[in-house]
């Protein structure tokens, strides 16, 4: 029976998508729920899975083609069997050796997400205990197996030299390489140009002494991780909580412009910029004002893992009233982040550097970080922007104020 393979139903905010990768070719066997093709939108990559066992018989949309919501991509025949080239029968010993790994590879049934995690972690699928229906290996099973492998002690070995990324071209090579932009990269470019051309963007700077936050984190990080089931205490949760408090005090920074109206939001949905192989994505912590430090850290860790695996949903990256980006993870000393419209402001974190500073008339060495707040001057006055950034500075330099709400 012929089964149509169709593009997913896109949300209203997504007009169309692009066929990214066909994981099967005509004539190849496909199992139910196996990944057949990836559809890339300007926000996420959506997976199309097989509805039944069968054989892929036809591809109607090739890689790079634009597709609409629900459009026909190809056809699957659930009654056909996979075609294979005819070859001379191998010697019995060779046949047995070849059949063994092939049979082993068929033993484990993995979900697409679990298969990807197993491949990235170098795991043997048959070594993963499946808890899904019929012994199916779920994503959670693969994540647990990967974590167990990472925690296992490795044999002693000579320290390897730092990995050096191979250059795209050899020295003296005058070749050129032209590749099309991914939809995500094209959308990022479009929104950055839109932001700079449609708003009066300005950036104000300050610096924060991270001594108290670092001391608090150092003192309680082990207990924090033990209490909150493995959630690690980082710096981002302090910045999110400080930003939430500052946004409450300066609602214009949490607002947006809609035509001739100013929309003030009675909630703080904080976007946290996360780097992925496809580019920068900004998943959103909904109602961050109601979240604890542990919930913030857990949310950010989950977003980071999903971004790496390409599993972020459109809903997780839609909306947001304010954004925080951390260029310090890449060594950035100073930058002027670009506002993510229709938001009115974005906070930029940077590298923590031990520097001499004057405190109470004495020169001491402190861990200092530069902060940058880019904002839409049409909506936010300079006084509000500077006061907002000073509020964040004060809350971070005396983190007890975050707990006491003062």
Order of alpha helices (4+ residues) and beta strands (2+ residues): beta-beta-beta-beta-beta-beta-beta-beta-alpha-alpha-alpha-alpha-beta-alpha-alpha-beta-beta-beta-beta-alpha-beta-beta-beta-beta-alpha-alpha
